[in-house]
Amino acid sequence: MNHHDSQRQLGTIIAFVFAILIVLSGAIWYALTRDGVEVVPETTNVQSAEDAVARKWPVYITTMTHLEGDWLEAASNEVFFDRQAGLVRHGLDIAEEYDAVLTIESEIPMALGMKRFGDNLLAEALARGHGVGTHCDISAKTRFTDVEMAAEFERRTTLIDALVGEENNLGCSGGGGYSDWYAGAVGAGLAYIDGGVGYHYLALPLSARPKGWTDKAIIKDYFHDPAPQNAEQFFHPFRIGALGFDEDEDGKLLMSGGALPRVDNFAEVGGFALHEQVDCPRGGCPFTQDDVTMIAEFVREFALDDDRTRPAKITFYFATEAFDNDNDAVLRSFFAAMRELVEDELVEWASQREVYETMEEYYAD
């Protein structure tokens, strides 16, 4: 065999081996993929984990409207009851024009009136896609045992449960004072408290309160100031596992704050602050375009600054009087401004319960 024949023979062998390798590679690929198994770069799983950690949580906008505990007439005076129910329905009507979500929370008198007069306002609000809950005007003057405090919560929640079903009544606004409101709320089966204010600090020792927040100072000056007194915590709901404002991921109660000053007081008090220097009378200041402009600016700036690493929540408090016909123009201006923020994908509407459900998802993530 000459030199050229040897080269040709070697080339044939190399070609044959290369062909076998190609066939074997194809067979392996088929075996791996025929049952839906894909061969993917190892970095894909790492990227997926990073995506999960980097999830962007929403900034929610919510409302509270309280059907108050001192409206004693509402339980027996149908004219008084109808007036308040009519204001709420008017608010629902306007909110729905702008795809907004309200949350209506009732104390004892209106709940009794709903049963007595056969007008289940809360069930109607729920059926219309809004939120409901309990308002807990538990006396800050009385020192209850844990069992008594739980009974105070239950006295209110049981009435609302009968109107909308226990599964739809998960939280309570208020419920502070000198007594252990954490033990009381958990003992009554509540999942969250929204609308935390200064009087929730009354049950805490001085060492766990802001400087200068004595009992007397809270009652006189700080009763309705934000609680907790930490803006980051206040606008980002968190679980607690004991009385106080220390986050506990395994805690049984969600503190769901974020309430701004009343919408009709916002301009007069100078916007949100940890301490409101000026207050309006119980009846509220006039609801004006200045309030709407300042609220919209606050929400936009907050949403743009928030890092979205956990859910955030801003709550607008609407007293029933804010839904009076005389406020129609400014109400529509408010809801139009919020709709613009929603369309800009800066915020999302939610009920108080929907915020709670998102926080459950956050802690499980």
VOBA-1610 file (N, C-alpha, C; in pm, whole numbers, padded with zeros to 5 digits, always signed):
BEGIN
Met+00085-00119+00000Met+00000+00000+00000Met+00089+00125+00000Asn+00066+00213-00096Asn+00151+00330-00103Asn+00104+00436-00004His+00179+00542+00003His+00151+00649+00101His+00014+00713+00078His-00024+00734-00045His-00155+00799-00074His-00272+00709-00034Asp-00255+00577-00057Asp-00362+00484-00017Asp-00382+00485+00135Ser-00270+00491+00208Ser-00278+00494+00355Ser-00352+00618+00403Gln-00328+00734+00342Gln-00397+00858+00381Gln-00547+00850+00355Arg-00580+00790+00236Arg-00723+00777+00204Arg-00793+00686+00305Gln-00723+00577+00343Gln-00783+00483+00437Gln-00804+00548+00576Leu-00703+00629+00619Leu-00714+00697+00746Leu-00829+00799+00746Gly-00846+00868+00633Gly-00954+00966+00621Gly-01090+00898+00628Thr-01098+00780+00568Thr-01226+00707+00572Thr-01262+00668+00714Ile-01160+00623+00790Ile-01184+00582+00929Ile-01230+00700+01014Ile-01163+00814+00995Ile-01199+00934+01073Ile-01341+00978+01041Ala-01378+00974+00913Ala-01513+01013+00872Ala-01617+00920+00933Phe-01583+00789+00940Phe-01675+00690+00993Phe-01698+00714+01143Val-01588+00740+01215Val-01599+00767+01359Val-01681+00893+01385Phe-01657+00997+01307Phe-01731+01124+01321Phe-01880+01103+01299Ala-01912+01019+01198Ala-02054+00990+01169Ala-02121+00919+01286Ile-02045+00825+01348Ile-02100+00753+01463Ile-02129+00849+01579Leu-02036+00942+01601Leu-02055+01041+01709Leu-02179+01126+01686Ile-02202+01166+01563Ile-02320+01246+01530Ile-02448+01167+01560Val-02448+01038+01519Val-02565+00953+01542Val-02591+00937+01692Leu-02483+00911+01769Leu-02500+00894+01913Leu-02551+01022+01980Ser-02501+01137+01938Ser-02548+01265+01994Ser-02696+01284+01967Gly-02737+01253+01846Gly-02879+01267+01811Gly-02966+01174+01894Ala-02918+01053+01919Ala-02995+00957+01998Ala-03011+01006+02141Ile-02902+01059+02198Ile-02908+01110+02334Ile-03005+01226+02345Trp-02996+01319+02250Trp-03087+01436+02249Trp-03234+01393+02242Tyr-03263+01295+02155Tyr-03399+01246+02140Tyr-03449+01184+02270Ala-03361+01104+02336Ala-03401+01040+02460Ala-03435+01141+02568Leu-03362+01250+02568Leu-03385+01352+02670Leu-03508+01436+02642Thr-03544+01453+02519Thr-03652+01547+02484Thr-03783+01481+02448Arg-03788+01353+02424Arg-03912+01291+02374Arg-04024+01295+02478Asp-03990+01299+02610Asp-04091+01306+02714Asp-04109+01447+02767Gly-04068+01545+02688Gly-04089+01684+02728Gly-03978+01740+02814Val-03865+01664+02829Val-03754+01714+02908Val-03663+01796+02818Glu-03639+01920+02857Glu-03554+02006+02777Glu-03417+02019+02841Val-03316+02024+02755Val-03183+02053+02803Val-03166+02204+02798Val-03150+02266+02914Val-03140+02411+02922Val-03012+02449+02995Pro-02963+02564+02969Pro-02843+02608+03040Pro-02867+02612+03189Glu-02767+02577+03268Glu-02780+02575+03413Glu-02815+02712+03470Thr-02780+02817+03401Thr-02805+02953+03451Thr-02953+02987+03454Thr-03041+02908+03385Thr-03184+02939+03382Thr-03244+02933+03522Asn-03210+02829+03599Asn-03265+02815+03733Asn-03219+02930+03823Val-03096+02970+03808Val-03046+03082+03886Val-03124+03209+03852Gln-03150+03230+03722Gln-03225+03348+03680Gln-03367+03346+03735Ser-03430+03225+03737Ser-03565+03214+03789Ser-03570+03253+03936Ala-03471+03209+04012Ala-03466+03243+04153Ala-03450+03394+04172Glu-03367+03454+04088Glu-03349+03598+04097Glu-03477+03672+04064Asp-03552+03621+03964Asp-03679+03683+03927Asp-03777+03679+04044Ala-03779+03564+04117Ala-03871+03551+04229Ala-03837+03652+04339Val-03708+03666+04367Val-03666+03760+04470Val-03698+03903+04429Ala-03686+03931+04299Ala-03703+04067+04249Ala-03848+04102+04216Arg-03943+04022+04261Arg-04083+04048+04232Arg-04122+04188+04277Lys-04194+04258+04195Lys-04240+04392+04227Lys-04380+04385+04285Trp-04394+04424+04410Trp-04523+04421+04478Trp-04598+04552+04454Pro-04731+04549+04462Pro-04809+04669+04430Pro-04811+04773+04541Val-04840+04895+04502Val-04881+04999+04596Val-05033+05006+04586Tyr-05101+04968+04693Tyr-05247+04966+04694Tyr-05302+05100+04744Ile-05412+05142+04686Ile-05492+05250+04742Ile-05624+05190+04790Thr-05661+05225+04911Thr-05778+05167+04977Thr-05856+05280+05044Thr-05972+05247+05096Thr-06050+05345+05171Thr-06100+05284+05302Met-06143+05370+05391Met-06219+05332+05510Met-06336+05430+05523Thr-06454+05377+05547Thr-06568+05459+05590Thr-06625+05391+05713His-06629+05462+05823His-06676+05405+05949His-06821+05443+05977Leu-06900+05343+06006Leu-07036+05364+06054Leu-07025+05360+06206Glu-07024+05476+06268Glu-06969+05497+06401Glu-07047+05433+06517Gly-06971+05410+06625Gly-07029+05349+06743Gly-07117+05443+06822Asp-07097+05574+06808Asp-07180+05668+06884Asp-07305+05711+06808Trp-07333+05648+06694Trp-07458+05674+06623Trp-07569+05589+06684Leu-07598+05609+06809Leu-07693+05523+06879Leu-07831+05523+06813Glu-07868+05635+06753Glu-07998+05645+06687Glu-08013+05547+06571Ala-07901+05509+06512Ala-07907+05424+06393Ala-07973+05290+06420Ala-07973+05245+06545Ala-08031+05115+06578Ala-08182+05118+06586Ser-08240+05238+06604Ser-08385+05245+06625Ser-08456+05354+06546Asn-08382+05451+06496Asn-08442+05563+06424Asn-08420+05543+06274Glu-08528+05506+06205Glu-08514+05470+06064Glu-08475+05591+05979Val-08518+05709+06016Val-08482+05830+05940Val-08331+05852+05947Phe-08276+05842+06068Phe-08130+05857+06085Phe-08057+05747+06007Phe-08104+05624+06022Phe-08042+05512+05953Phe-08042+05534+05802Asp-08158+05571+05747Asp-08170+05589+05603Asp-08078+05699+05552Arg-08062+05803+05632Arg-07973+05912+05591Arg-07830+05861+05574Gln-07780+05786+05670Gln-07643+05735+05661Gln-07630+05631+05550Ala-07725+05542+05539Ala-07721+05441+05434Ala-07725+05506+05296Gly-07805+05614+05284Gly-07812+05685+05156Gly-07681+05750+05119Leu-07611+05807+05216Leu-07480+05867+05189Leu-07381+05762+05140Val-07381+05647+05206Val-07289+05540+05165Val-07320+05494+05024Arg-07447+05473+04994Arg-07484+05427+04859Arg-07445+05529+04753His-07459+05655+04787His-07419+05759+04691His-07268+05752+04667Gly-07192+05728+04773Gly-07048+05713+04757Gly-07013+05593+04672Leu-07083+05482+04692Leu-07060+05362+04611Leu-07088+05391+04463Asp-07198+05462+04438Asp-07236+05493+04300Asp-07125+05571+04228Ile-07075+05675+04293Ile-06973+05758+04228Ile-06842+05682+04215Ala-06803+05609+04318Ala-06679+05531+04312Ala-06681+05434+04194Glu-06796+05371+04172Glu-06806+05272+04065Glu-06793+05333+03927Glu-06826+05461+03914Glu-06808+05528+03785Glu-06662+05531+03744Tyr-06572+05520+03844Tyr-06429+05531+03818Tyr-06354+05403+03855Asp-06430+05293+03867Asp-06372+05161+03898Asp-06295+05163+04030Ala-06339+05244+04124Ala-06274+05250+04255Ala-06341+05152+04351Val-06268+05117+04457Val-06316+05020+04555Val-06321+05087+04692Leu-06437+05086+04755Leu-06452+05137+04891Leu-06455+05022+04992Thr-06422+05053+05116Thr-06440+04956+05224Thr-06524+05021+05332Ile-06637+04956+05366Ile-06731+05008+05465Ile-06722+04923+05591Glu-06695+04986+05704Glu-06675+04913+05830Glu-06775+04965+05933Ser-06852+04873+05992Ser-06963+04914+06078Ser-06942+04877+06223Glu-06984+04970+06309Glu-06994+04944+06452Glu-07134+04888+06481Ile-07167+04877+06611Ile-07289+04809+06653Ile-07419+04878+06607Pro-07436+05009+06625Pro-07569+05067+06597Pro-07617+05048+06453Met-07534+05077+06354Met-07578+05059+06216Met-07602+04912+06183Ala-07522+04823+06243Ala-07543+04680+06220Ala-07680+04637+06274Leu-07716+04688+06392Leu-07849+04658+06447Leu-07958+04716+06359Gly-07935+04838+06308Gly-08033+04900+06220Gly-08053+04821+06091Met-07944+04768+06037Met-07955+04688+05913Met-08047+04569+05933Lys-08037+04508+06052Lys-08124+04393+06082Lys-08267+04439+06110Arg-08280+04544+06190Arg-08414+04588+06230Arg-08495+04639+06111Phe-08430+04714+06022Phe-08502+04777+05911Phe-08494+04695+05782Gly-08435+04578+05789Gly-08429+04491+05671Gly-08351+04552+05556Asp-08243+04623+05588Asp-08164+04692+05486Asp-08016+04657+05506Asn-07974+04548+05445Asn-07837+04499+05466Asn-07740+04573+05374Leu-07702+04690+05418Leu-07613+04777+05340Leu-07477+04711+05314Leu-07424+04640+05413Leu-07293+04577+05397Leu-07296+04465+05294Ala-07400+04383+05297Ala-07411+04276+05198Ala-07424+04334+05058Glu-07495+04445+05045Glu-07507+04510+04915Glu-07371+04561+04867Ala-07297+04626+04956Ala-07165+04677+04918Ala-07075+04562+04873Leu-07080+04452+04945Leu-06999+04335+04910Leu-07039+04281+04774Ala-07169+04269+04750Ala-07217+04218+04621Ala-07178+04308+04505Arg-07161+04436+04533Arg-07122+04532+04430Arg-06971+04538+04408Gly-06896+04454+04479Gly-06752+04446+04456Gly-06668+04529+04549His-06727+04577+04659His-06653+04659+04754His-06614+04574+04875Gly-06545+04636+04969Gly-06501+04566+05088Gly-06587+04601+05208Val-06589+04511+05306Val-06662+04533+05430Val-06575+04488+05547Gly-06616+04531+05665Gly-06543+04491+05784Gly-06612+04548+05906Thr-06546+04533+06020Thr-06599+04578+06148Thr-06525+04703+06193His-06597+04795+06253His-06533+04909+06318His-06540+04885+06468Cys-06429+04900+06538Cys-06422+04865+06679Cys-06390+04988+06764Asp-06493+05060+06802Asp-06479+05177+06890Asp-06475+05130+07035Ile-06379+05046+07067Ile-06370+04994+07203Ile-06318+05104+07294Ser-06381+05121+07408Ser-06348+05231+07498Ser-06201+05229+07538Ala-06138+05346+07525Ala-05999+05359+07568Ala-05991+05388+07718Lys-06104+05407+07782Lys-06105+05443+07924Lys-06106+05322+08015Thr-06150+05209+07961Thr-06166+05089+08043Thr-06047+04996+08025Arg-06003+04935+08134Arg-05894+04836+08128Arg-05957+04698+08134Phe-05954+04628+08020Phe-06014+04496+08010Phe-05909+04387+08030Thr-05952+04273+08084Thr-05866+04155+08082Thr-05859+04105+07938Asp-05768+04013+07909Asp-05757+03960+07773Asp-05888+03896+07729Val-05951+03823+07819Val-06079+03758+07786Val-06186+03862+07759Glu-06190+03966+07842Glu-06288+04072+07823Glu-06262+04149+07693Met-06134+04170+07661Met-06101+04243+07538Met-06145+04162+07416Ala-06121+04031+07419Ala-06166+03946+07309Ala-06319+03952+07296Ala-06388+03958+07409Ala-06534+03965+07407Ala-06581+04097+07347Glu-06506+04207+07373Glu-06541+04336+07314Glu-06531+04332+07161Phe-06423+04271+07112Phe-06411+04254+06967Phe-06526+04168+06913Glu-06553+04056+06982Glu-06655+03962+06934Glu-06795+04022+06936Arg-06821+04110+07033Arg-06952+04175+07039Arg-06983+04249+06910Arg-06880+04299+06846Arg-06895+04374+06722Arg-06886+04283+06599Thr-06785+04197+06597Thr-06766+04113+06478Thr-06880+04014+06458Thr-06939+03967+06567Thr-07050+03871+06555Thr-07167+03931+06478Leu-07196+04058+06503Leu-07305+04125+06431Leu-07276+04137+06282Ile-07151+04169+06250Ile-07114+04183+06109Ile-07110+04047+06041Asp-07062+03946+06114Asp-07063+03809+06060Asp-07204+03769+06016Ala-07302+03805+06097Ala-07441+03768+06066Ala-07492+03839+05941Leu-07434+03953+05909Leu-07478+04030+05793Leu-07408+03990+05664Val-07280+03952+05671Val-07203+03926+05548Val-07134+03791+05546Gly-07141+03717+05657Gly-07071+03590+05664Gly-06933+03606+05725Glu-06897+03516+05813Glu-06768+03523+05883Glu-06651+03526+05786Glu-06666+03457+05673Glu-06556+03449+05576Glu-06528+03583+05509Asn-06622+03675+05516Asn-06604+03806+05453Asn-06572+03916+05554Asn-06562+03881+05680Asn-06540+03979+05786Asn-06413+03940+05862Leu-06299+03973+05805Leu-06171+03924+05859Leu-06100+04024+05948Gly-06137+04151+05941Gly-06059+04251+06014Gly-06144+04356+06080Cys-06075+04438+06158Cys-06141+04542+06235Cys-06056+04668+06232Ser-06121+04783+06221Ser-06051+04910+06232Ser-06068+04962+06374Gly-05957+05004+06434Gly-05962+05052+06571Gly-05925+04943+06669Gly-05989+04946+06785Gly-05966+04841+06883Gly-05840+04858+06965Gly-05807+04980+07007Gly-05688+05002+07088Gly-05723+05025+07233Gly-05649+05116+07297Gly-05676+05148+07436Gly-05573+05088+07529Tyr-05606+05087+07660Tyr-05512+05041+07762Tyr-05496+04890+07765Ser-05590+04817+07710Ser-05590+04671+07721Ser-05509+04607+07609Asp-05477+04479+07626Asp-05395+04406+07528Asp-05479+04379+07404Trp-05474+04472+07308Trp-05556+04460+07188Trp-05507+04349+07097Tyr-05379+04311+07106Tyr-05332+04197+07026Tyr-05400+04069+07075Ala-05393+04043+07205Ala-05456+03923+07260Ala-05606+03923+07234Gly-05668+04041+07245Gly-05812+04049+07222Gly-05848+04021+07078Ala-05775+04079+06984Ala-05805+04060+06842Ala-05782+03915+06800Val-05670+03858+06842Val-05640+03719+06808Val-05740+03626+06876Gly-05775+03657+07000Gly-05872+03574+07072Gly-06008+03576+07008Ala-06040+03685+06939Ala-06169+03697+06869Ala-06162+03642+06727Gly-06046+03594+06686Gly-06034+03534+06554Gly-06010+03631+06441Leu-05969+03755+06472Leu-05943+03853+06368Leu-05810+03824+06297Ala-05806+03856+06168Ala-05684+03834+06089Ala-05602+03962+06076Tyr-05667+04077+06084Tyr-05593+04202+06071Tyr-05662+04315+06146Ile-05582+04417+06178Ile-05634+04545+06228Ile-05587+04652+06130Asp-05682+04731+06081Asp-05644+04845+05998Asp-05681+04972+06074Gly-05623+05082+06031Gly-05654+05208+06097Gly-05590+05224+06234Gly-05468+05171+06250Gly-05398+05190+06377Gly-05369+05337+06404Val-05395+05381+06527Val-05372+05522+06564Val-05305+05528+06700Gly-05277+05652+06742Gly-05200+05674+06863Gly-05251+05601+06986Tyr-05383+05582+06997Tyr-05433+05520+07119Tyr-05400+05371+07128His-05344+05313+07021His-05292+05177+07032His-05166+05171+07117Tyr-05099+05286+07135Tyr-04980+05289+07218Tyr-05012+05289+07368Leu-05137+05315+07406Leu-05172+05321+07547Leu-05145+05189+07619Ala-05154+05079+07547Ala-05133+04947+07609Ala-04985+04911+07622Leu-04898+04991+07561Leu-04755+04962+07562Leu-04685+05036+07676Pro-04577+04979+07730Pro-04500+05051+07833Pro-04435+05175+07773Leu-04399+05270+07856Leu-04338+05394+07810Leu-04213+05368+07728Ser-04139+05263+07763Ser-04015+05232+07692Ser-04040+05192+07546Ala-04163+05151+07513Ala-04197+05108+07377Ala-04276+05214+07302Arg-04286+05335+07360Arg-04361+05443+07296Arg-04264+05550+07244Pro-04312+05634+07152Pro-04231+05749+07114Pro-04205+05839+07235Lys-04096+05911+07234Lys-04060+05998+07345Lys-04170+06100+07373Gly-04206+06110+07497Gly-04308+06206+07538Gly-04450+06156+07528Trp-04470+06033+07483Trp-04605+05982+07465Trp-04656+05919+07595Thr-04680+06001+07693Thr-04743+05955+07816Thr-04891+05930+07788Asp-04957+05867+07883Asp-05102+05844+07868Asp-05174+05976+07844Lys-05141+06075+07926Lys-05206+06205+07915Lys-05182+06269+07779Ala-05056+06261+07730Ala-05023+06323+07601Ala-05094+06251+07486Ile-05105+06119+07495Ile-05174+06045+07389Ile-05321+06085+07384Ile-05385+06088+07499Ile-05527+06124+07504Ile-05549+06266+07452Lys-05459+06357+07490Lys-05478+06498+07456Lys-05433+06534+07315Asp-05315+06482+07272Asp-05253+06531+07148Asp-05232+06427+07039Tyr-05213+06301+07076Tyr-05167+06202+06978Tyr-05269+06090+06952Phe-05391+06107+07001Phe-05490+06000+06998Phe-05510+05943+06858His-05520+06031+06757His-05547+05986+06621His-05424+05997+06530Asp-05306+06017+06587Asp-05185+06018+06506Asp-05155+05877+06454Pro-05076+05865+06347Pro-05048+05733+06290Pro-04980+05638+06390Ala-05017+05513+06382Ala-04951+05407+06459Ala-04933+05288+06366Pro-04808+05240+06357Pro-04689+05279+06435Pro-04634+05415+06391Gln-04554+05475+06480Gln-04492+05604+06453Gln-04363+05585+06373Asn-04377+05519+06264Asn-04265+05490+06173Asn-04326+05484+06034Ala-04292+05581+05949Ala-04359+05591+05820Ala-04337+05468+05733Glu-04218+05410+05739Glu-04190+05290+05658Glu-04283+05176+05699Gln-04296+05153+05829Gln-04386+05049+05876Gln-04532+05086+05850Phe-04564+05212+05871Phe-04703+05255+05863Phe-04762+05229+05725Phe-04684+05249+05620Phe-04734+05231+05484Phe-04704+05092+05427His-04642+05005+05505His-04611+04869+05459His-04662+04771+05564Pro-04778+04709+05542Pro-04836+04619+05642Pro-04740+04510+05686Phe-04755+04468+05812Phe-04663+04367+05866Phe-04735+04288+05975Arg-04690+04165+05992Arg-04746+04078+06096Arg-04680+04107+06231Ile-04758+04090+06338Ile-04704+04095+06472Ile-04742+03966+06544Gly-04657+03930+06641Gly-04683+03808+06717Gly-04705+03834+06864Ala-04712+03963+06901Ala-04736+04004+07039Ala-04780+04149+07038Leu-04821+04199+07152Leu-04861+04338+07163Leu-04744+04429+07126Gly-04768+04523+07035Gly-04662+04614+06994Gly-04651+04621+06843Phe-04538+04676+06797Phe-04522+04700+06654Phe-04391+04640+06600Asp-04352+04527+06657Asp-04235+04455+06607Asp-04281+04349+06507Glu-04223+04352+06386Glu-04265+04255+06285Glu-04226+04113+06325Asp-04318+04021+06306Asp-04297+03878+06330Asp-04360+03804+06214Glu-04278+03748+06127Glu-04329+03681+06008Glu-04424+03567+06042Asp-04411+03510+06161Asp-04498+03401+06202Asp-04612+03449+06291Gly-04627+03579+06305Gly-04731+03634+06391Gly-04871+03605+06341Lys-04969+03625+06428Lys-05107+03588+06398Lys-05195+03706+06358Leu-05140+03828+06363Leu-05223+03946+06335Leu-05148+04040+06242Leu-05216+04086+06138Leu-05156+04181+06045Leu-05192+04323+06088Met-05089+04406+06104Met-05111+04550+06124Met-05113+04614+05986Ser-05225+04668+05949Ser-05246+04717+05813Ser-05282+04865+05820Gly-05181+04951+05821Gly-05202+05094+05842Gly-05221+05172+05714Gly-05148+05284+05703Gly-05148+05361+05580Gly-05256+05467+05568Ala-05331+05495+05676Ala-05442+05590+05664Ala-05390+05734+05667Leu-05423+05808+05562Leu-05394+05949+05556Leu-05497+06026+05640Pro-05475+06155+05666Pro-05582+06235+05729Pro-05709+06229+05645Arg-05822+06258+05705Arg-05948+06258+05631Arg-05932+06333+05499Val-05996+06282+05395Val-05981+06345+05264Val-06022+06492+05266Asp-06122+06526+05347Asp-06168+06664+05351Asp-06086+06751+05446Asn-05988+06692+05514Asn-05899+06766+05602Asn-05757+06778+05546Phe-05730+06712+05436Phe-05592+06689+05394Phe-05514+06818+05373Ala-05574+06913+05303Ala-05503+07039+05276Ala-05486+07120+05404Glu-05589+07121+05488Glu-05584+07202+05609Glu-05476+07153+05707Val-05457+07020+05717Val-05357+06968+05811Val-05218+06963+05748Gly-05210+07003+05621Gly-05079+07009+05556Gly-05029+06878+05502Gly-05120+06785+05476Gly-05079+06656+05421Gly-05042+06557+05529Phe-04981+06447+05490Phe-04947+06343+05587Phe-04828+06385+05671Ala-04838+06356+05801Ala-04726+06375+05893Ala-04747+06278+06008Leu-04637+06239+06073Leu-04649+06149+06187Leu-04722+06215+06304His-04723+06347+06304His-04805+06419+06401His-04878+06531+06329Glu-05009+06527+06336Glu-05090+06630+06270Glu-05097+06754+06360Gln-05037+06862+06313Gln-05029+06983+06393Gln-05163+07056+06401Val-05244+07040+06298Val-05372+07110+06292Val-05481+07006+06269Asp-05594+07027+06328Asp-05704+06934+06306Asp-05830+07013+06274Cys-05921+06945+06205Cys-06049+07008+06172Cys-06154+06959+06271Pro-06265+07027+06282Pro-06370+06983+06375Pro-06427+06849+06333Arg-06501+06790+06423Arg-06558+06656+06399Arg-06633+06652+06267Gly-06703+06757+06235Gly-06779+06760+06110Gly-06692+06768+05987Gly-06564+06796+06006Gly-06473+06801+05893Gly-06465+06939+05831Cys-06353+06965+05765Cys-06337+07089+05689Cys-06405+07069+05552Pro-06425+07175+05476Pro-06483+07159+05342Pro-06395+07071+05254Phe-06456+06985+05176Phe-06384+06898+05083Phe-06365+06978+04954Thr-06239+07009+04921Thr-06213+07100+04809Thr-06112+07041+04711Gln-06095+07111+04599Gln-05998+07070+04500Gln-05856+07074+04555Asp-05830+07162+04651Asp-05698+07166+04715Asp-05666+07032+04783Asp-05768+06974+04848Asp-05748+06842+04910Asp-05711+06739+04804Val-05787+06739+04695Val-05764+06642+04587Val-05624+06658+04528Thr-05584+06779+04499Thr-05453+06804+04439Thr-05340+06757+04529Met-05349+06788+04659Met-05244+06747+04752Met-05240+06596+04770Ile-05358+06533+04775Ile-05362+06387+04790Ile-05299+06320+04668Ala-05337+06365+04548Ala-05285+06305+04425Ala-05133+06320+04417Glu-05083+06437+04457Glu-04938+06459+04455Glu-04868+06367+04554Phe-04926+06352+04673Phe-04866+06263+04772Phe-04860+06120+04722Val-04973+06071+04667Val-04978+05932+04621Val-04879+05909+04507Arg-04874+06000+04411Arg-04782+05984+04298Arg-04637+05979+04346Glu-04599+06070+04433Glu-04462+06074+04482Glu-04429+05948+04562Phe-04524+05905+04645Phe-04502+05783+04723Phe-04480+05664+04631Ala-04568+05649+04532Ala-04561+05534+04442Ala-04431+05534+04361Leu-04386+05651+04320Leu-04262+05660+04243Leu-04141+05630+04331Asp-04147+05663+04459Asp-04033+05642+04548Asp-04027+05503+04607Asp-04141+05433+04615Asp-04144+05303+04680Asp-04064+05201+04600Asp-03987+05117+04670Asp-03899+05022+04599Asp-03969+04893+04559Arg-04094+04875+04600Arg-04178+04761+04560Arg-04123+04626+04608Thr-04040+04625+04712Thr-03989+04499+04763Thr-04088+04430+04856Arg-04195+04500+04894Arg-04305+04440+04969Arg-04430+04523+04940Pro-04550+04468+04962Pro-04671+04545+04934Pro-04678+04672+05018Ala-04728+04778+04957Ala-04750+04905+05026Ala-04898+04939+05019Lys-04940+05026+05110Lys-05083+05056+05118Lys-05105+05199+05165Ile-05190+05270+05093Ile-05235+05403+05132Ile-05386+05398+05146Thr-05437+05450+05257Thr-05581+05448+05283Thr-05636+05590+05291Phe-05748+05612+05222Phe-05819+05739+05229Phe-05940+05721+05320Tyr-05950+05808+05420Tyr-06066+05799+05508Tyr-06176+05892+05461Phe-06291+05833+05426Phe-06410+05908+05386Phe-06514+05895+05496Ala-06540+06002+05569Ala-06657+06003+05655Ala-06780+06001+05565Thr-06891+05953+05618Thr-07012+05945+05533Thr-07051+06083+05480Glu-07023+06189+05558Glu-07059+06324+05513Glu-06987+06364+05385Ala-06873+06303+05360Ala-06798+06335+05238Ala-06875+06292+05113Phe-06970+06199+05129Phe-07047+06149+05015Phe-07176+06229+04992Asp-07187+06344+05057Asp-07304+06429+05036Asp-07310+06480+04892Asn-07431+06502+04843Asn-07449+06551+04706Asn-07369+06678+04677Asp-07352+06762+04778Asp-07280+06888+04759Asp-07134+06866+04720Asn-07082+06746+04746Asn-06942+06715+04716Asn-06924+06639+04585Asp-07029+06625+04506Asp-07021+06542+04386Asp-06905+06582+04294Ala-06890+06711+04270Ala-06786+06756+04176Ala-06647+06720+04226Val-06621+06745+04355Val-06488+06717+04409Val-06466+06567+04425Leu-06572+06492+04455Leu-06559+06346+04460Leu-06518+06290+04324Arg-06584+06337+04220Arg-06548+06291+04085Arg-06406+06332+04049Ser-06366+06450+04093Ser-06229+06494+04068Ser-06130+06402+04139Phe-06162+06366+04263Phe-06074+06276+04338Phe-06061+06141+04268Phe-06175+06078+04237Phe-06170+05946+04177Phe-06109+05949+04036Ala-06127+06058+03965Ala-06063+06073+03834Ala-05911+06081+03849Ala-05865+06154+03951Ala-05720+06164+03976Ala-05662+06028+04012Met-05734+05950+04092Met-05686+05816+04127Met-05689+05723+04006Arg-05790+05737+03922Arg-05795+05654+03801Arg-05675+05681+03712Glu-05633+05806+03704Glu-05515+05840+03623Glu-05391+05771+03678Leu-05378+05766+03810Leu-05263+05698+03872Leu-05268+05548+03847Val-05389+05492+03847Val-05405+05350+03816Val-05365+05323+03670Glu-05412+05409+03580Glu-05381+05391+03438Glu-05232+05409+03411Asp-05164+05488+03493Asp-05019+05504+03482Asp-04944+05388+03546Glu-05019+05289+03599Glu-04964+05169+03661Glu-04877+05200+03782Leu-04915+05306+03853Leu-04844+05341+03976Leu-04909+05280+04099Val-05042+05265+04096Val-05116+05211+04210Val-05226+05118+04161Glu-05284+05042+04256Glu-05398+04955+04227Glu-05501+04973+04338Trp-05629+04970+04301Trp-05735+04974+04401Trp-05747+04839+04470Ala-05782+04840+04598Ala-05805+04715+04671Ala-05896+04743+04790Ser-05963+04640+04836Ser-06035+04649+04964Ser-05935+04616+05075Gln-05974+04642+05199Gln-05887+04608+05311Gln-05860+04457+05315Arg-05961+04378+05284Arg-05941+04234+05283Arg-05843+04192+05175Glu-05850+04253+05058Glu-05760+04217+04948Glu-05614+04249+04984Val-05592+04356+05059Val-05457+04385+05107Val-05409+04272+05198Tyr-05496+04229+05289Tyr-05461+04118+05378Tyr-05424+03993+05298Glu-05503+03962+05196Glu-05476+03842+05116Glu-05342+03853+05042Thr-05308+03972+04995Thr-05179+03991+04931Thr-05066+03975+05030Met-05085+04021+05153Met-04981+04005+05254Met-04962+03857+05290Glu-05068+03780+05288Glu-05053+03636+05309Glu-04966+03575+05199Glu-04988+03620+05078Glu-04907+03575+04964Glu-04762+03620+04980Tyr-04743+03741+05027Tyr-04607+03794+05046Tyr-04530+03710+05146Tyr-04591+03679+05260Tyr-04522+03603+05362Tyr-04500+03458+05321Ala-04585+03407+05232Ala-04567+03269+05185Ala-04465+03260+05072Asp-04431+03372+05010Asp-04345+03372+04891Asp-04201+03335+04925
//
